[in-house]
Amino acid sequence: GERKGACELVKSGAFDLNVSYDVPTQAADMAGMIKWLLSSGVKPGDAKGSIYTTLTNITKDNAGSDTACWNLSDLKK
């Protein structure tokens, strides 16, 4: 989860648990699928697909971890 919006709130005790998904990876996966659809020549409605996202439970045990938490400012670089 995003460090400020999820992990810091769990660490402070404001939340007991935050169920998070990997936004940066999900965005990259969606962008890749969109690029493929636009470049493949497939007609609208002919292709069906799914992108699965792993959910991560953020608790006090892992709220300080770099693997569970990411910084929005790092993604804007």
Secondary structure, DSSP 8 states (H G I E B T S, - for coil): -BIIIIIHHHHHTS-S-EEEE-HHHHHHHHHHHHHHHHHH---TTT--------EEEE-TTTTT-TTT-B-HHHHT-
